[in-house]
Amino acid sequence: MVKTPDELALMRASGRLLASVFEMLDEQDLAGMSTLAVNDMVDRFITHDLAARPASKGQYGFAYVLNCSINAVVCHGVPDAATIIRDGDIINLDITLEKNGFIADSSKTYMVGEVSPGAKRLVRVAQEAMWKGIAQVRPGAHVGDIGFAIERHAKKNGYSVVRDFCGHGIGREMHEAPDVLNFGRPGTGAPLREGMTFTVEPMINQGTRKVSTMDDGWTVVTGDGKLSAQFEHTVAVTKDGVEVLTLRRDERPMAAR
C-alpha cells in the first residue's frame, strides 16, 4: 500500500498525463457525439499523443478505455455507437491510464449544454463531496473519516450516497488495498500513512441510494430513475496532508482551500 518516493514520482507522472486527458475533453463539444466516438477519441489521445496505455481496456473483459455514465446511470456505462450525448445531459467519464507501470484513475461529470437547475446542483454537490473527503486525507487519519465527510455533505444537501461501490488503493494494480468507502464513522477503518495512494470517488444520487445492474452485466443505474453524479481523483498521503495526483489546472484553487 505504501509507495516509495521513486514510485510516487512515477504515479505523479501518470496522474499528470490523465489530467491532460480531461483537459482535452474540456475543450470538446460533447453534444451530438456518440459515447463510442468519445471513447475512440480518448483512446487515440492516450495511446498516440501521450504514448501511454488505457488501463481499463481489456481489464475484467471490458473492451473500452472509459466508462460513460449518462443521467440515471451511476457507473460502468458502456460506450456505444447508438448512444448519443444530448444537450441537457450530465455524463460521467471515468478514465484510467498507465505509464511506466503505474496507474492513475479519475472521473468527472460533464454538464452538456443547458442542464436543469436540479442537475446543476447535484453535480456541484457531488464535486464538493469529493473535495470534502479529500480534505480529510493526512497521516494518522482513517478511511472512515473520508467516508463520513462525504456522506455528511451529501445528506446535508438532500442526496444519498451509493454504498455498492467505493474508492480503492491504486498503483501497479488498478485495485489495491484499502477500500475507501463513501460513508463511515470518524476514526474507523484503515489508518492512513505517508506514501499510500488511493482514489476518492463518491457517487451521489438525487433519490434512493439503491442501484441495479442492467442485463449487459456492466451498466449500473439508480433504483428510481433519478440522476446520479460522480467525481474521482487519485490521491497520495503526504508527510503533512494530501497531494491530488490527477489534479487538473482548473481545479488548483479548489485543492488549495
N, C-alpha and C positions, 0 to 999 in steps of 0.2 A: 504493500500500500504506500509506503514512503519512498519517494523518488530521491535520487542523488542530485546534486547541483547540475551535473552534466545531463542527466535525464530530464530535469526540469528545463534546461536550456533547449533541448530538442522538442519538448512538449510546447514550450513557448513559441517556437518556430512554427509548429503545426497549427497552433492557435491563431497566430497572425495570418497564416495563409487562409484558414477557414473564415476569419473575419473579412478578408478581402472578397470571398465568395458572396457574402451577404451585401457588402458594399457594391459589388457589381449588380446584384439583384435589386438593390435600392434604386438603381438608375433605370430599371425596366418598367414598361407599362404592361402589367400582367393581364389586364382586361383583354379578353378575346383569345388569349393563349390557351392551349390545352395543357393539362398538367404534365403530359408526356413531353411536350415541347420544352417546358421549364426544366424537367429532368434532363433532357438531352443537352440543353444549353449549359446546365451546371456540370454535367459530365465532361463536356468539351473543355470548359474553363478549368476544371480541376486537373484533368489529365494533360491537356495541351498547354494552357497558359501557365499553370502552376507546377507542372511536372510532378504531380502528387497522385495519390491513389484515393478514389472514393471508397471509404472503408465499409460502407453499408452494402455495396454491390457484391452480391454473391454470399453474403453472410446469412446464415439460417435459411438459405434458399431464396432470399429476396433478390430480385433481378435488377433493382434500380438503385440510383445513387442517393435518392432522397425520399422522405415521406411528405405527402402533400395532403393536409387535412383541412377541408373546407367546411365552414359554418358549424354544423352539428357533429362533424367528425372530430373526435377527441385527439386521436393519434393514429399513426401507422397507415394513413391513407395511401393508396397505391396509384402511381402515375398511370394515366390512361389517355389515349388519343381522343376518346369521345367525351371526356370531362373538360368542359370549357370554363375558365375562370371568368366571372361576370362582375360588372360594376355592382358594388354593394356587398360583395362577398368579403368575408375575412378568411384568410388561408394561412395556416401554419406550415412553414417549410422547415423541415428537420434534416440537417445535413451533417455528415461526418467526413473526416479527411485524415489520411495517414501519410506522414512524411518521415523518412529515416527511422521507421519502426515504431513511431508513437502517434496516437490517435487523439484528435480533438473532436468535440461534439457540441453542436449549438443549434438553436432554433429561434425563429422569430415569426410572430403572427403579423401578416401584412393586411392592411385595410385597403381594399381595391376600390378606387373611385370614391363615390359618395356613399358611405355606410351609415346605417341608422345611429341615432344617439345612443341607443342601448348597446349596440355592438361596440361603438367607440369606448363607452365606459367600461365594458367588460375587458377589452384589450388593454386599456390603461391600467386597470386594477391587476390584471394578470402580470403585466410587466412590473408593476410596483411590488407585487407579492414576491416575484423572483428576487428583486433587489433587497427586500426585507430579509429574505432568507440568506442571501449572500452576506449581508451586513453582520450576521451572527458568526461568521467563519473567522476563527483565530485559534491559536494553540490553547488547549485547555477547555474549549467549548465542546459541546456534544452535538451529534447529528439531530437529537431531539430538539435542540434549540432552534435549528434551521426550520424544521417542520412546524414547530409551534408558531414561529413568527409568520410563516407563510399562511397557515390556516387562520390565524387570528386576523390577519389583514383581509383575507378573502371573506370570512364570515362577517366582519365588521361592515363590509360593503354589500352584504346580502347574497353572497355567492357561496358555492360549495367547492370542495377540493376533491378531485378524483384520487381514490386510495388504491386503485388497482395497479398503478404504475408509479415509478419513483426514479429519483436520481441514483447515480451509481459511481463507484470508483472507475477510473479510466487510466490508461497508459499504453502499454504494449498490447493490451486486450481492450476491446470495446467495453466490456462489462467486468469490472473487478470489484472487490470489497472496498468500502462498505456500501450497503444500500442507504440511500439518503431519502427518507420518507418526506412527503409534503404535509405531514401532520405529526404531532408528537407532544411530549411533555419536556419542559426545560430540564436540563441536567441528566437526561436519559440517552441511551444509545451509545454508539461507539464514540470514544473521545477523539478529538481532533489533534493531530500532531503536525509540526512543521514538515513540509515535504509531501504531505498527502495531496492527491489530485482526484477530483470527482466532479460530477455535474450537479447543478441545481436546476430543476426543471418542473415547476408546478404547472398542472393542468387545472384550469379554473372554469367551472360551469355556471351558466345562468340559473339552472334549475337543480335537479337531483344530481348527486354525485355518482349515481349508479350508471353503469355503462354496459354495452353489449358488443360482441364481435360479430361482424357480418359473415356471410357464407364464404367469402373469399379467404377467410382464416386470418386476415390481417387487419382490415379496417374496423376501428373501434368507434362507436357512436354513442352519443348521450342517450340515456334511457327514456327521455321525454321529448327528444327532438329539438331541444333548445340549444343555444350556441355554446361553444367551448373555445377557449383561447389558451395558448401556451407560449412560454418563453423559456430559453435554456442557455446556460453558459457552462463552460468548463473552467473550474477554478483551482487554485493551488493555495494551500495553507502556508503562509509565510511566517517569519520569526515573530512579527508583531501584528499580523492580520491576514489579509487575503489579497491575492492577485487574480484578476479575471483574465484568463489566458486567451479567450476568444473575443475580447472587447473590440467593438467597432469604434471608429473615430468619433462618430456622432454620440456615442454613449459616454465619452470621457467625463463630461460634467456629472453624470449620474454616479459613476464609480468614485468620484472624488468627494461625494457627500459624506 
